Amino acid sequence: MAVPKQRTPRSSTRKRRSAWKAQRPELATVQLDGRTYRVPYQLVPAYRRGLLPPPDQP
């Protein structure tokens, strides 16, 4: 089993970890029942099929 020769400094670990930032999902417009909603792009097919209820705010 591989074992590191030296302990990784805390600053290196945190520097690497801080580079990974969560991004906001891209919003796409979708029309449901004659109303226009902005929903995450990945969920558009689910909204169109009726698997998810329409969001509260247009």
Backbone as ProteinMPNN parsed JSONL, in Angstrom:
{"seq_chain_A": "MAVPKQRTPRSSTRKRRSAWKAQRPELATVQLDGRTYRVPYQLVPAYRRGLLPPPDQP", "coords_chain_A": {"N_chain_A": [[0.84, -1.177, 0.0], [0.539, 2.217, -0.826], [2.292, 4.79, 0.821], [2.506, 8.1, 1.943], [5.582, 9.954, 1.928], [5.989, 12.232, 3.413], [4.086, 14.297, 5.609], [1.327, 16.058, 4.328], [1.259, 19.534, 4.178], [-1.015, 21.639, 5.979], [-1.751, 24.015, 4.728], [-1.335, 23.478, 2.012], [-3.214, 21.487, 1.543], [-5.614, 22.864, 2.065], [-5.447, 24.882, 0.183], [-5.642, 23.495, -2.221], [-8.167, 22.383, -1.88], [-9.756, 24.654, -1.815], [-9.86, 25.46, -4.41], [-11.862, 24.124, -5.694], [-14.907, 25.055, -6.426], [-18.379, 25.328, -5.941], [-20.709, 25.634, -8.572], [-23.331, 27.718, -9.75], [-26.347, 26.348, -11.063], [-27.096, 26.358, -14.569], [-29.825, 28.196, -15.756], [-32.764, 27.462, -17.524], [-35.438, 28.411, -19.684], [-38.743, 27.253, -19.474], [-41.93, 26.287, -20.619], [-44.892, 25.681, -18.971], [-48.142, 24.689, -18.78], [-48.949, 27.063, -20.02], [-47.533, 29.01, -18.661], [-44.417, 30.612, -17.989], [-41.385, 29.389, -16.756], [-38.252, 29.482, -15.011], [-35.91, 27.101, -14.79], [-33.429, 24.719, -13.568], [-31.17, 23.599, -16.083], [-30.684, 20.839, -16.415], [-32.973, 19.68, -15.404], [-35.079, 20.166, -17.085], [-36.243, 18.2, -18.933], [-37.57, 16.533, -17.056], [-39.478, 18.248, -15.923], [-41.018, 18.778, -18.193], [-42.094, 16.264, -18.767], [-43.728, 15.969, -16.635], [-42.874, 14.88, -14.281], [-41.938, 16.347, -12.173], [-43.391, 18.791, -10.031], [-44.566, 22.091, -11.067], [-42.358, 24.871, -10.416], [-42.61, 27.186, -7.606], [-42.247, 29.994, -8.012], [-42.432, 32.086, -10.887]], "CA_chain_A": [[0.0, 0.0, 0.0], [1.351, 3.428, -0.927], [2.278, 5.645, 2.003], [3.253, 9.317, 1.652], [6.832, 10.093, 2.676], [5.861, 13.336, 4.351], [2.727, 14.761, 5.834], [0.978, 17.212, 3.5], [0.957, 20.699, 5.016], [-2.413, 22.057, 6.021], [-1.977, 25.081, 3.743], [-1.436, 22.864, 0.684], [-4.501, 20.801, 1.474], [-6.697, 23.838, 1.986], [-5.309, 25.607, -1.075], [-6.181, 22.626, -3.254], [-9.59, 22.228, -1.63], [-10.464, 25.903, -2.085], [-9.972, 25.664, -5.855], [-13.093, 23.49, -6.154], [-16.048, 25.851, -6.006], [-19.662, 24.928, -6.508], [-21.224, 26.605, -9.53], [-24.783, 27.766, -9.82], [-26.811, 25.672, -12.277], [-27.609, 27.216, -15.63], [-31.276, 28.171, -15.781], [-33.378, 27.464, -18.841], [-36.862, 28.74, -19.622], [-39.624, 26.167, -19.888], [-43.335, 26.676, -20.514], [-45.768, 24.648, -18.429], [-49.522, 25.159, -18.624], [-49.052, 28.441, -20.479], [-46.714, 29.91, -17.844], [-42.986, 30.458, -18.223], [-40.587, 29.196, -15.551], [-36.808, 29.298, -15.188], [-35.527, 25.934, -13.999], [-32.111, 24.215, -13.955], [-31.153, 23.017, -17.426], [-30.726, 19.377, -16.364], [-34.289, 19.212, -14.973], [-36.113, 20.538, -18.057], [-37.025, 17.043, -19.382], [-38.432, 16.035, -15.982], [-40.621, 19.159, -15.822], [-41.87, 18.62, -19.385], [-42.81, 14.992, -18.666], [-44.641, 16.014, -15.506], [-42.332, 14.142, -13.145], [-41.758, 17.317, -11.094], [-44.417, 19.845, -10.07], [-44.001, 23.389, -11.455], [-41.815, 25.637, -9.292], [-43.534, 28.166, -7.038], [-42.118, 31.322, -8.59], [-42.178, 32.053, -12.332]], "C_chain_A": [[0.888, 1.244, 0.0], [1.164, 4.296, 0.309], [3.051, 6.915, 1.671], [4.503, 9.422, 2.527], [6.742, 11.183, 3.727], [4.395, 13.701, 4.495], [2.472, 16.002, 4.98], [0.635, 18.383, 4.403], [-0.508, 21.103, 4.907], [-2.706, 23.119, 4.961], [-2.112, 24.514, 2.335], [-2.78, 22.181, 0.509], [-5.631, 21.794, 1.285], [-6.644, 24.637, 0.696], [-5.926, 24.792, -2.217], [-7.699, 22.513, -3.122], [-10.37, 23.482, -2.003], [-10.626, 26.159, -3.577], [-11.269, 25.079, -6.401], [-14.281, 24.257, -5.596], [-17.314, 25.315, -6.672], [-20.152, 26.029, -7.433], [-22.74, 26.562, -9.521], [-25.241, 27.074, -11.103], [-27.319, 26.675, -13.299], [-29.123, 27.064, -15.679], [-31.765, 28.253, -17.218], [-34.852, 27.792, -18.673], [-37.66, 27.558, -20.152], [-41.058, 26.637, -19.687], [-44.15, 25.476, -20.059], [-47.138, 25.259, -18.199], [-49.657, 26.637, -18.993], [-48.255, 29.439, -19.662], [-45.242, 29.598, -18.086], [-42.249, 30.385, -16.892], [-39.116, 29.112, -15.944], [-36.368, 28.203, -14.218], [-34.117, 25.507, -14.399], [-32.189, 23.415, -15.258], [-31.312, 21.498, -17.391], [-32.114, 18.851, -16.028], [-35.398, 19.52, -15.966], [-36.891, 19.316, -18.544], [-37.981, 16.512, -18.313], [-39.655, 16.93, -15.808], [-41.567, 18.963, -17.002], [-42.672, 17.324, -19.337], [-43.816, 14.978, -17.53], [-44.153, 15.246, -14.297], [-42.133, 15.04, -11.931], [-42.873, 18.352, -11.171], [-43.78, 21.17, -10.48], [-43.452, 24.133, -10.244], [-42.78, 26.721, -8.841], [-43.455, 29.509, -7.732], [-41.813, 31.233, -10.08], [-40.845, 32.665, -12.687]], "O_chain_A": [[1.87, 1.313, 0.739], [0.048, 4.51, 0.781], [4.166, 6.821, 1.156], [4.497, 9.039, 3.696], [7.339, 11.08, 4.799], [3.579, 13.441, 3.61], [3.314, 16.898, 4.919], [-0.194, 18.246, 5.303], [-1.145, 20.925, 3.869], [-3.783, 23.124, 4.365], [-2.914, 25.011, 1.544], [-3.408, 22.284, -0.545], [-6.507, 21.593, 0.444], [-7.684, 25.03, 0.167], [-6.638, 25.33, -3.065], [-8.424, 22.542, -4.117], [-11.511, 23.393, -2.454], [-11.444, 26.989, -3.973], [-11.73, 25.494, -7.465], [-14.618, 24.119, -4.42], [-17.295, 24.903, -7.832], [-20.028, 27.213, -7.121], [-23.351, 25.513, -9.314], [-24.581, 27.205, -12.134], [-27.895, 27.705, -12.949], [-29.646, 25.95, -15.648], [-31.238, 29.02, -18.024], [-35.447, 27.487, -17.639], [-37.293, 26.943, -21.154], [-41.365, 27.306, -18.7], [-44.11, 24.406, -20.667], [-47.262, 26.255, -17.486], [-50.4, 27.374, -18.345], [-48.305, 30.633, -19.957], [-44.875, 28.454, -18.355], [-42.46, 31.217, -16.009], [-38.78, 28.723, -17.063], [-36.444, 28.358, -12.999], [-33.647, 25.893, -15.469], [-33.136, 22.667, -15.497], [-31.996, 20.928, -18.241], [-32.419, 17.697, -16.328], [-36.552, 19.17, -15.719], [-38.12, 19.376, -18.571], [-39.09, 16.085, -18.636], [-40.755, 16.431, -15.571], [-42.785, 18.98, -16.828], [-43.806, 17.281, -19.813], [-44.662, 14.087, -17.457], [-44.928, 14.983, -13.378], [-42.153, 14.568, -10.795], [-43.263, 18.752, -12.268], [-42.583, 21.366, -10.269], [-44.019, 24.039, -9.155], [-43.663, 27.13, -9.596], [-44.489, 30.114, -8.017], [-41.018, 30.39, -10.496], [-40.482, 32.714, -13.862]]}, "name": "protein", "num_of_chains": 1, "seq": "MAVPKQRTPRSSTRKRRSAWKAQRPELATVQLDGRTYRVPYQLVPAYRRGLLPPPDQP"}
